[in-house]
């Protein structure tokens, strides 16, 4: 779809046919008015008008790029073309018998760009490995219970970031929660690891680690919180640390179960305010 968009835009740039300067604006205004016209029409005519309007809109989006460079330039500013992003379930794996249960959903990002393709390939490889490990564990454990549940969620979808989170729960004698989080910078079409956010010569790892440790100690100082962390074993934040940006723009560091706290606390997260790292960003 992206190649088709680019072809239309290229042909538009090369086409000398002139159009009125306000043509693109009138086209977009007409598209915007379709819904209003649909509401005002009688029910018997609404479906017909809506269908004709959609057909006309599609015709406009196909024809306009071939008519003038100004129109093509205007359409390039519409983020919908070639950049629609959504996540679907690409494949599922289910298994259920008396001793084992698995329910795995493999996500796939539908959208243009190399970053989406990279995430899709890695997510499929990652979930395939989990399924193969599940099968191997079932064979080794015999009649002992074995469980695997894998889900996914779009954590962030802003003008800048698209974040896909794949959560897994392995159950044997006890449960183990862990995740893999993919962050796509929409402005560069790149999958960005945590270290990719910061200047090469900055001590970002220490700044984030100090803040995580501070929050751990602060929470444990409150006896009523019931929290406990492995502060003595905490070795710091690494380049492959799971992270995402929340709705307020704060950096959130996500840790798998048992990595920094006992299993009773599950998988834990720490929200880092921009003031702790913004001067270190690229």
FIDREN-318894 format. One record per residue (C-alpha): residue number from 1; x, z, y; residue in three letters. Coordinates in nm, 3 decimals. Layout:
N
<r nr="NUM" east="X" up="Z" north="Y" rest="ALA"/>
...
//
This chain:
282
<r nr="1" east="0.000" up="0.000" north="0.000" rest="UNK"/>
<r nr="2" east="0.285" up="0.082" north="0.239" rest="UNK"/>
<r nr="3" east="0.449" up="-0.258" north="0.178" rest="UNK"/>
<r nr="4" east="0.118" up="-0.427" north="0.256" rest="UNK"/>
<r nr="5" east="0.088" up="-0.233" north="0.583" rest="UNK"/>
<r nr="6" east="0.440" up="-0.328" north="0.683" rest="UNK"/>
<r nr="7" east="0.372" up="-0.695" north="0.602" rest="UNK"/>
<r nr="8" east="0.065" up="-0.694" north="0.825" rest="UNK"/>
<r nr="9" east="0.257" up="-0.535" north="1.109" rest="UNK"/>
<r nr="10" east="0.545" up="-0.784" north="1.072" rest="UNK"/>
<r nr="11" east="0.313" up="-1.081" north="1.081" rest="UNK"/>
<r nr="12" east="0.140" up="-0.939" north="1.387" rest="UNK"/>
<r nr="13" east="0.467" up="-0.911" north="1.572" rest="UNK"/>
<r nr="14" east="0.548" up="-1.276" north="1.497" rest="UNK"/>
<r nr="15" east="0.201" up="-1.409" north="1.592" rest="UNK"/>
<r nr="16" east="0.191" up="-1.538" north="1.953" rest="UNK"/>
<r nr="17" east="-0.188" up="-1.558" north="1.980" rest="UNK"/>
<r nr="18" east="-0.285" up="-1.358" north="2.295" rest="UNK"/>
<r nr="19" east="-0.565" up="-1.101" north="2.308" rest="UNK"/>
<r nr="20" east="-0.713" up="-0.902" north="2.597" rest="UNK"/>
<r nr="21" east="-0.511" up="-0.589" north="2.668" rest="UNK"/>
<r nr="22" east="-0.803" up="-0.363" north="2.593" rest="UNK"/>
<r nr="23" east="-0.886" up="-0.533" north="2.261" rest="UNK"/>
<r nr="24" east="-0.735" up="-0.263" north="2.039" rest="UNK"/>
<r nr="25" east="-0.916" up="0.006" north="2.233" rest="UNK"/>
<r nr="26" east="-1.248" up="-0.173" north="2.191" rest="UNK"/>
<r nr="27" east="-1.186" up="-0.210" north="1.818" rest="UNK"/>
<r nr="28" east="-1.119" up="0.163" north="1.775" rest="UNK"/>
<r nr="29" east="-1.419" up="0.253" north="1.992" rest="UNK"/>
<r nr="30" east="-1.640" up="0.033" north="1.778" rest="UNK"/>
<r nr="31" east="-1.515" up="0.202" north="1.461" rest="UNK"/>
<r nr="32" east="-1.575" up="0.544" north="1.613" rest="UNK"/>
<r nr="33" east="-1.932" up="0.452" north="1.704" rest="UNK"/>
<r nr="34" east="-2.031" up="0.352" north="1.350" rest="UNK"/>
<r nr="35" east="-2.134" up="0.703" north="1.250" rest="UNK"/>
<r nr="36" east="-2.347" up="0.752" north="1.562" rest="UNK"/>
<r nr="37" east="-2.529" up="0.424" north="1.502" rest="UNK"/>
<r nr="38" east="-2.588" up="0.518" north="1.143" rest="UNK"/>
<r nr="39" east="-2.762" up="0.841" north="1.242" rest="UNK"/>
<r nr="40" east="-2.992" up="0.671" north="1.492" rest="UNK"/>
<r nr="41" east="-3.106" up="0.398" north="1.253" rest="UNK"/>
<r nr="42" east="-3.413" up="0.433" north="1.039" rest="UNK"/>
<r nr="43" east="-3.352" up="0.533" north="0.681" rest="UNK"/>
<r nr="44" east="-3.450" up="0.191" north="0.544" rest="UNK"/>
<r nr="45" east="-3.195" up="0.020" north="0.765" rest="UNK"/>
<r nr="46" east="-2.925" up="0.289" north="0.765" rest="UNK"/>
<r nr="47" east="-2.765" up="0.199" north="0.434" rest="UNK"/>
<r nr="48" east="-2.754" up="-0.168" north="0.526" rest="UNK"/>
<r nr="49" east="-2.604" up="-0.101" north="0.869" rest="UNK"/>
<r nr="50" east="-2.353" up="0.144" north="0.725" rest="UNK"/>
<r nr="51" east="-2.243" up="-0.107" north="0.464" rest="UNK"/>
<r nr="52" east="-2.212" up="-0.381" north="0.723" rest="UNK"/>
<r nr="53" east="-2.021" up="-0.147" north="0.951" rest="UNK"/>
<r nr="54" east="-1.775" up="-0.051" north="0.679" rest="UNK"/>
<r nr="55" east="-1.728" up="-0.416" north="0.589" rest="UNK"/>
<r nr="56" east="-1.668" up="-0.499" north="0.954" rest="UNK"/>
<r nr="57" east="-1.422" up="-0.214" north="0.991" rest="UNK"/>
<r nr="58" east="-1.231" up="-0.331" north="0.685" rest="UNK"/>
<r nr="59" east="-1.228" up="-0.683" north="0.821" rest="UNK"/>
<r nr="60" east="-1.092" up="-0.555" north="1.151" rest="UNK"/>
<r nr="61" east="-0.812" up="-0.362" north="0.982" rest="UNK"/>
<r nr="62" east="-0.713" up="-0.670" north="0.786" rest="UNK"/>
<r nr="63" east="-0.754" up="-0.925" north="1.063" rest="UNK"/>
<r nr="64" east="-0.633" up="-0.750" north="1.377" rest="UNK"/>
<r nr="65" east="-0.267" up="-0.719" north="1.273" rest="UNK"/>
<r nr="66" east="-0.256" up="-1.094" north="1.230" rest="UNK"/>
<r nr="67" east="-0.386" up="-1.161" north="1.580" rest="UNK"/>
<r nr="68" east="-0.149" up="-0.999" north="1.827" rest="UNK"/>
<r nr="69" east="0.158" up="-0.787" north="1.869" rest="UNK"/>
<r nr="70" east="-0.018" up="-0.540" north="2.106" rest="UNK"/>
<r nr="71" east="-0.288" up="-0.479" north="1.847" rest="UNK"/>
<r nr="72" east="-0.026" up="-0.428" north="1.576" rest="UNK"/>
<r nr="73" east="0.164" up="-0.185" north="1.796" rest="UNK"/>
<r nr="74" east="-0.156" up="0.012" north="1.854" rest="UNK"/>
<r nr="75" east="-0.226" up="0.028" north="1.482" rest="UNK"/>
<r nr="76" east="0.126" up="0.154" north="1.413" rest="UNK"/>
<r nr="77" east="0.029" up="0.466" north="1.608" rest="UNK"/>
<r nr="78" east="-0.257" up="0.537" north="1.365" rest="UNK"/>
<r nr="79" east="-0.111" up="0.782" north="1.111" rest="UNK"/>
<r nr="80" east="-0.367" up="0.691" north="0.843" rest="UNK"/>
<r nr="81" east="-0.209" up="0.357" north="0.759" rest="UNK"/>
<r nr="82" east="0.044" up="0.393" north="0.479" rest="UNK"/>
<r nr="83" east="0.059" up="0.772" north="0.510" rest="UNK"/>
<r nr="84" east="-0.254" up="0.910" north="0.344" rest="UNK"/>
<r nr="85" east="-0.142" up="1.201" north="0.126" rest="UNK"/>
<r nr="86" east="-0.343" up="1.378" north="-0.139" rest="UNK"/>
<r nr="87" east="-0.270" up="1.539" north="-0.473" rest="UNK"/>
<r nr="88" east="-0.441" up="1.450" north="-0.798" rest="UNK"/>
<r nr="89" east="-0.402" up="1.570" north="-1.157" rest="UNK"/>
<r nr="90" east="-0.179" up="1.308" north="-1.313" rest="UNK"/>
<r nr="91" east="-0.194" up="1.448" north="-1.665" rest="UNK"/>
<r nr="92" east="-0.318" up="1.755" north="-1.849" rest="UNK"/>
<r nr="93" east="-0.193" up="1.926" north="-2.163" rest="UNK"/>
<r nr="94" east="-0.416" up="2.168" north="-2.349" rest="UNK"/>
<r nr="95" east="-0.367" up="2.353" north="-2.675" rest="UNK"/>
<r nr="96" east="-0.569" up="2.629" north="-2.835" rest="UNK"/>
<r nr="97" east="-0.560" up="2.787" north="-3.177" rest="UNK"/>
<r nr="98" east="-0.580" up="3.140" north="-3.308" rest="UNK"/>
<r nr="99" east="-0.235" up="3.232" north="-3.187" rest="UNK"/>
<r nr="100" east="-0.147" up="3.015" north="-2.888" rest="UNK"/>
<r nr="101" east="-0.310" up="2.873" north="-2.577" rest="UNK"/>
<r nr="102" east="-0.186" up="2.629" north="-2.316" rest="UNK"/>
<r nr="103" east="-0.352" up="2.474" north="-2.013" rest="UNK"/>
<r nr="104" east="-0.117" up="2.260" north="-1.804" rest="UNK"/>
<r nr="105" east="-0.208" up="2.042" north="-1.506" rest="UNK"/>
<r nr="106" east="0.058" up="1.798" north="-1.389" rest="UNK"/>
<r nr="107" east="0.024" up="1.709" north="-1.019" rest="UNK"/>
<r nr="108" east="0.094" up="1.379" north="-0.854" rest="UNK"/>
<r nr="109" east="0.113" up="1.309" north="-0.483" rest="UNK"/>
<r nr="110" east="-0.061" up="0.989" north="-0.379" rest="UNK"/>
<r nr="111" east="0.102" up="0.855" north="-0.067" rest="UNK"/>
<r nr="112" east="0.372" up="0.630" north="0.066" rest="UNK"/>
<r nr="113" east="0.736" up="0.718" north="0.100" rest="UNK"/>
<r nr="114" east="1.027" up="0.804" north="-0.124" rest="UNK"/>
<r nr="115" east="0.974" up="1.180" north="-0.092" rest="UNK"/>
<r nr="116" east="0.638" up="1.168" north="-0.272" rest="UNK"/>
<r nr="117" east="0.790" up="0.960" north="-0.552" rest="UNK"/>
<r nr="118" east="1.079" up="1.205" north="-0.585" rest="UNK"/>
<r nr="119" east="0.846" up="1.506" north="-0.606" rest="UNK"/>
<r nr="120" east="0.625" up="1.330" north="-0.860" rest="UNK"/>
<r nr="121" east="0.918" up="1.252" north="-1.086" rest="UNK"/>
<r nr="122" east="1.057" up="1.605" north="-1.066" rest="UNK"/>
<r nr="123" east="0.717" up="1.771" north="-1.117" rest="UNK"/>
<r nr="124" east="0.655" up="1.566" north="-1.429" rest="UNK"/>
<r nr="125" east="1.000" up="1.646" north="-1.564" rest="UNK"/>
<r nr="126" east="0.953" up="2.015" north="-1.483" rest="UNK"/>
<r nr="127" east="0.611" up="2.047" north="-1.649" rest="UNK"/>
<r nr="128" east="0.725" up="1.843" north="-1.950" rest="UNK"/>
<r nr="129" east="1.007" up="2.092" north="-2.000" rest="UNK"/>
<r nr="130" east="0.762" up="2.385" north="-1.984" rest="UNK"/>
<r nr="131" east="0.540" up="2.223" north="-2.246" rest="UNK"/>
<r nr="132" east="0.833" up="2.152" north="-2.477" rest="UNK"/>
<r nr="133" east="0.950" up="2.511" north="-2.443" rest="UNK"/>
<r nr="134" east="0.597" up="2.630" north="-2.523" rest="UNK"/>
<r nr="135" east="0.592" up="2.420" north="-2.841" rest="UNK"/>
<r nr="136" east="0.933" up="2.552" north="-2.944" rest="UNK"/>
<r nr="137" east="0.825" up="2.913" north="-2.881" rest="UNK"/>
<r nr="138" east="0.509" up="2.862" north="-3.086" rest="UNK"/>
<r nr="139" east="0.718" up="2.742" north="-3.378" rest="UNK"/>
<r nr="140" east="0.958" up="3.036" north="-3.349" rest="UNK"/>
<r nr="141" east="0.696" up="3.308" north="-3.295" rest="UNK"/>
<r nr="142" east="0.467" up="3.206" north="-3.576" rest="UNK"/>
<r nr="143" east="0.144" up="3.402" north="-3.551" rest="UNK"/>
<r nr="144" east="0.248" up="3.600" north="-3.242" rest="UNK"/>
<r nr="145" east="0.053" up="3.516" north="-2.928" rest="UNK"/>
<r nr="146" east="0.199" up="3.258" north="-2.691" rest="UNK"/>
<r nr="147" east="0.039" up="3.139" north="-2.368" rest="UNK"/>
<r nr="148" east="0.121" up="2.891" north="-2.094" rest="UNK"/>
<r nr="149" east="-0.084" up="2.819" north="-1.784" rest="UNK"/>
<r nr="150" east="0.035" up="2.578" north="-1.513" rest="UNK"/>
<r nr="151" east="-0.160" up="2.506" north="-1.195" rest="UNK"/>
<r nr="152" east="-0.076" up="2.357" north="-0.857" rest="UNK"/>
<r nr="153" east="-0.187" up="2.393" north="-0.498" rest="UNK"/>
<r nr="154" east="-0.120" up="2.233" north="-0.160" rest="UNK"/>
<r nr="155" east="0.014" up="2.527" north="0.036" rest="UNK"/>
<r nr="156" east="0.082" up="2.350" north="0.366" rest="UNK"/>
<r nr="157" east="-0.036" up="2.020" north="0.511" rest="UNK"/>
<r nr="158" east="0.054" up="2.007" north="0.879" rest="UNK"/>
<r nr="159" east="0.179" up="1.735" north="1.112" rest="UNK"/>
<r nr="160" east="0.533" up="1.816" north="1.003" rest="UNK"/>
<r nr="161" east="0.521" up="1.965" north="0.654" rest="UNK"/>
<r nr="162" east="0.355" up="1.890" north="0.323" rest="UNK"/>
<r nr="163" east="0.413" up="2.161" north="0.062" rest="UNK"/>
<r nr="164" east="0.315" up="2.143" north="-0.304" rest="UNK"/>
<r nr="165" east="0.338" up="2.457" north="-0.513" rest="UNK"/>
<r nr="166" east="0.340" up="2.452" north="-0.894" rest="UNK"/>
<r nr="167" east="0.264" up="2.795" north="-1.044" rest="UNK"/>
<r nr="168" east="0.328" up="2.889" north="-1.405" rest="UNK"/>
<r nr="169" east="0.237" up="3.190" north="-1.615" rest="UNK"/>
<r nr="170" east="0.407" up="3.239" north="-1.951" rest="UNK"/>
<r nr="171" east="0.257" up="3.504" north="-2.175" rest="UNK"/>
<r nr="172" east="0.422" up="3.655" north="-2.480" rest="UNK"/>
<r nr="173" east="0.445" up="4.028" north="-2.521" rest="UNK"/>
<r nr="174" east="0.388" up="4.037" north="-2.144" rest="UNK"/>
<r nr="175" east="0.332" up="3.787" north="-1.866" rest="UNK"/>
<r nr="176" east="0.590" up="3.616" north="-1.649" rest="UNK"/>
<r nr="177" east="0.490" up="3.446" north="-1.323" rest="UNK"/>
<r nr="178" east="0.714" up="3.188" north="-1.160" rest="UNK"/>
<r nr="179" east="0.681" up="2.890" north="-0.929" rest="UNK"/>
<r nr="180" east="0.844" up="2.574" north="-0.806" rest="UNK"/>
<r nr="181" east="0.773" up="2.474" north="-0.447" rest="UNK"/>
<r nr="182" east="0.834" up="2.128" north="-0.302" rest="UNK"/>
<r nr="183" east="0.857" up="2.082" north="0.076" rest="UNK"/>
<r nr="184" east="0.833" up="1.736" north="0.230" rest="UNK"/>
<r nr="185" east="0.930" up="1.686" north="0.593" rest="UNK"/>
<r nr="186" east="0.678" up="1.422" north="0.705" rest="UNK"/>
<r nr="187" east="0.888" up="1.324" north="1.007" rest="UNK"/>
<r nr="188" east="1.184" up="1.218" north="0.792" rest="UNK"/>
<r nr="189" east="1.020" up="1.150" north="0.453" rest="UNK"/>
<r nr="190" east="1.266" up="1.388" north="0.289" rest="UNK"/>
<r nr="191" east="1.229" up="1.665" north="0.033" rest="UNK"/>
<r nr="192" east="1.400" up="1.960" north="0.201" rest="UNK"/>
<r nr="193" east="1.561" up="2.250" north="0.018" rest="UNK"/>
<r nr="194" east="1.598" up="2.578" north="0.204" rest="UNK"/>
<r nr="195" east="1.957" up="2.515" north="0.309" rest="UNK"/>
<r nr="196" east="1.851" up="2.177" north="0.450" rest="UNK"/>
<r nr="197" east="1.664" up="2.353" north="0.731" rest="UNK"/>
<r nr="198" east="1.973" up="2.502" north="0.886" rest="UNK"/>
<r nr="199" east="2.291" up="2.396" north="1.062" rest="UNK"/>
<r nr="200" east="2.583" up="2.345" north="0.825" rest="UNK"/>
<r nr="201" east="2.804" up="2.596" north="1.001" rest="UNK"/>
<r nr="202" east="2.539" up="2.867" north="1.037" rest="UNK"/>
<r nr="203" east="2.524" up="3.184" north="0.828" rest="UNK"/>
<r nr="204" east="2.155" up="3.135" north="0.755" rest="UNK"/>
<r nr="205" east="2.177" up="3.290" north="0.406" rest="UNK"/>
<r nr="206" east="2.299" up="3.622" north="0.543" rest="UNK"/>
<r nr="207" east="2.039" up="3.624" north="0.822" rest="UNK"/>
<r nr="208" east="1.752" up="3.568" north="0.578" rest="UNK"/>
<r nr="209" east="1.894" up="3.805" north="0.316" rest="UNK"/>
<r nr="210" east="1.935" up="4.083" north="0.572" rest="UNK"/>
<r nr="211" east="1.573" up="4.040" north="0.681" rest="UNK"/>
<r nr="212" east="1.444" up="4.046" north="0.321" rest="UNK"/>
<r nr="213" east="1.646" up="4.360" north="0.249" rest="UNK"/>
<r nr="214" east="1.519" up="4.521" north="0.568" rest="UNK"/>
<r nr="215" east="1.159" up="4.457" north="0.467" rest="UNK"/>
<r nr="216" east="1.223" up="4.591" north="0.117" rest="UNK"/>
<r nr="217" east="1.362" up="4.917" north="0.251" rest="UNK"/>
<r nr="218" east="1.086" up="4.946" north="0.510" rest="UNK"/>
<r nr="219" east="0.815" up="4.908" north="0.247" rest="UNK"/>
<r nr="220" east="0.978" up="5.153" north="0.007" rest="UNK"/>
<r nr="221" east="1.012" up="5.410" north="0.287" rest="UNK"/>
<r nr="222" east="0.634" up="5.423" north="0.295" rest="UNK"/>
<r nr="223" east="0.554" up="5.645" north="-0.002" rest="UNK"/>
<r nr="224" east="0.189" up="5.540" north="0.004" rest="UNK"/>
<r nr="225" east="0.274" up="5.172" north="-0.049" rest="UNK"/>
<r nr="226" east="0.377" up="5.218" north="-0.410" rest="UNK"/>
<r nr="227" east="0.640" up="4.946" north="-0.376" rest="UNK"/>
<r nr="228" east="0.976" up="4.933" north="-0.549" rest="UNK"/>
<r nr="229" east="1.249" up="4.671" north="-0.523" rest="UNK"/>
<r nr="230" east="1.579" up="4.608" north="-0.696" rest="UNK"/>
<r nr="231" east="1.771" up="4.646" north="-0.371" rest="UNK"/>
<r nr="232" east="2.100" up="4.730" north="-0.542" rest="UNK"/>
<r nr="233" east="2.078" up="4.417" north="-0.756" rest="UNK"/>
<r nr="234" east="1.961" up="4.188" north="-0.477" rest="UNK"/>
<r nr="235" east="2.238" up="3.932" north="-0.430" rest="UNK"/>
<r nr="236" east="2.079" up="3.746" north="-0.141" rest="UNK"/>
<r nr="237" east="1.889" up="3.428" north="-0.063" rest="UNK"/>
<r nr="238" east="2.029" up="3.107" north="-0.210" rest="UNK"/>
<r nr="239" east="2.002" up="2.737" north="-0.123" rest="UNK"/>
<r nr="240" east="1.739" up="2.672" north="-0.393" rest="UNK"/>
<r nr="241" east="1.518" up="2.964" north="-0.292" rest="UNK"/>
<r nr="242" east="1.146" up="2.884" north="-0.301" rest="UNK"/>
<r nr="243" east="0.997" up="2.875" north="0.049" rest="UNK"/>
<r nr="244" east="0.716" up="2.733" north="0.260" rest="UNK"/>
<r nr="245" east="0.579" up="2.760" north="0.614" rest="UNK"/>
<r nr="246" east="0.250" up="2.943" north="0.658" rest="UNK"/>
<r nr="247" east="-0.033" up="2.853" north="0.897" rest="UNK"/>
<r nr="248" east="0.133" up="3.048" north="1.178" rest="UNK"/>
<r nr="249" east="0.464" up="2.867" north="1.134" rest="UNK"/>
<r nr="250" east="0.644" up="3.160" north="0.975" rest="UNK"/>
<r nr="251" east="0.895" up="3.100" north="0.699" rest="UNK"/>
<r nr="252" east="0.781" up="3.254" north="0.369" rest="UNK"/>
<r nr="253" east="1.033" up="3.324" north="0.091" rest="UNK"/>
<r nr="254" east="0.876" up="3.337" north="-0.256" rest="UNK"/>
<r nr="255" east="1.041" up="3.520" north="-0.547" rest="UNK"/>
<r nr="256" east="0.950" up="3.490" north="-0.914" rest="UNK"/>
<r nr="257" east="0.831" up="3.793" north="-1.106" rest="UNK"/>
<r nr="258" east="1.108" up="4.037" north="-1.211" rest="UNK"/>
<r nr="259" east="1.373" up="3.878" north="-0.983" rest="UNK"/>
<r nr="260" east="1.360" up="4.134" north="-0.700" rest="UNK"/>
<r nr="261" east="1.092" up="4.380" north="-0.816" rest="UNK"/>
<r nr="262" east="0.945" up="4.524" north="-1.137" rest="UNK"/>
<r nr="263" east="0.680" up="4.330" north="-1.323" rest="UNK"/>
<r nr="264" east="0.408" up="4.561" north="-1.198" rest="UNK"/>
<r nr="265" east="0.445" up="4.400" north="-0.855" rest="UNK"/>
<r nr="266" east="0.419" up="4.047" north="-0.988" rest="UNK"/>
<r nr="267" east="0.569" up="3.759" north="-0.790" rest="UNK"/>
<r nr="268" east="0.647" up="3.878" north="-0.437" rest="UNK"/>
<r nr="269" east="0.685" up="3.705" north="-0.102" rest="UNK"/>
<r nr="270" east="0.843" up="3.794" north="0.230" rest="UNK"/>
<r nr="271" east="0.724" up="3.648" north="0.559" rest="UNK"/>
<r nr="272" east="1.012" up="3.586" north="0.799" rest="UNK"/>
<r nr="273" east="0.930" up="3.558" north="1.168" rest="UNK"/>
<r nr="274" east="1.095" up="3.265" north="1.355" rest="UNK"/>
<r nr="275" east="1.294" up="3.508" north="1.570" rest="UNK"/>
<r nr="276" east="1.509" up="3.588" north="1.266" rest="UNK"/>
<r nr="277" east="1.629" up="3.230" north="1.208" rest="UNK"/>
<r nr="278" east="1.514" up="2.984" north="1.476" rest="UNK"/>
<r nr="279" east="1.855" up="2.972" north="1.648" rest="UNK"/>
<r nr="280" east="2.007" up="2.863" north="1.315" rest="UNK"/>
<r nr="281" east="1.778" up="2.564" north="1.256" rest="UNK"/>
<r nr="282" east="1.903" up="2.209" north="1.280" rest="UNK"/>
//
